[in-house]
Structure formats: C-alpha cells, structure tokens
Amino acid sequence: MAQTFFEPDVADEPDTVKAHPEPPALALSVDDFAALEDRIVRAVELVKRERKARAAAEERAAKAEAQIGEQAPIVSELKQEIRSLRTERDQVRQRVERLLKQLDALEL
C-alpha cells in the first residue's frame, strides 16, 4: 500500500496512550475541605490580631515620641543646671583649698 504525505508512518494504535495525559482530578473529601477551611479561618484571625497589635504598637510609639518631644526642653534645662552646679562646685573647691593653705601658713 502506498503511503501518502498525510498518512502516519506507524500503524494505528489504540487510544490507550495519549499524547498529553490529563492530570488526575483533585479529590477533596469533606474532612479535607473542612480542615482547609479551618486553617484559612485561623490564618485570617491571625492576620487580624497582628494588624491590631501593629496598630497598638504604632500608637504607643507615637505617644512615646510625643513625650520625648515634650521632655526635650526639660532635659536641656537640666543639663545646663548640672553644668552650672559643677562650675560652682569647682569654684567652692578652689576657695576651700585657698583657705586651707592660708590656715596651714598660720600654723607655721
């Protein structure tokens, strides 16, 4: 028998072998679906809790920044006061040392 251009070179095979086999259908049991649904619900609840926690943390951070802003002038004022007190202490120390030297000179 003469072959034509459109005829295959191999003999006809039964359709048991397909060029692209179909993927097996996903078979989810009711229990599997319920478990998946439960996991999704828990994930959604977790995301909601984390968003609330993040919002609360951001609010606390904003309050802390506001307090820092309010206390910055007080801190600056206290630093200045410490500097002046240290200067005064040094002056008093020098005066006491001079007085002690004068007393030592009298005892000779």
C-alpha positions, 0 to 999 in steps of 0.5 A: 500500500502506498503511503501518502504525505498525510498518512502516519508512518506507524500503524494505528494504535489504540487510544490507550496512550495519549499524547498529553495525559490529563492530570488526575482530578483533585479529590477533596473529601469533606474532612479535607475541605473542612480542615482547609477551611479551618486553617484559612479561618485561623490564618485570617484571625491571625492576620487580624490580631497582628494588624491590631497589635501593629496598630497598638504598637504604632500608637504607643510609639507615637505617644512615646515620641510625643513625650520625648518631644515634650521632655526635650526642653526639660532635659536641656534645662537640666543639663545646663543646671548640672553644668552650672552646679559643677562650675560652682562646685569647682569654684567652692573647691578652689576657695576651700583649698585657698583657705586651707593653705592660708590656715596651714601658713598660720600654723607655721 
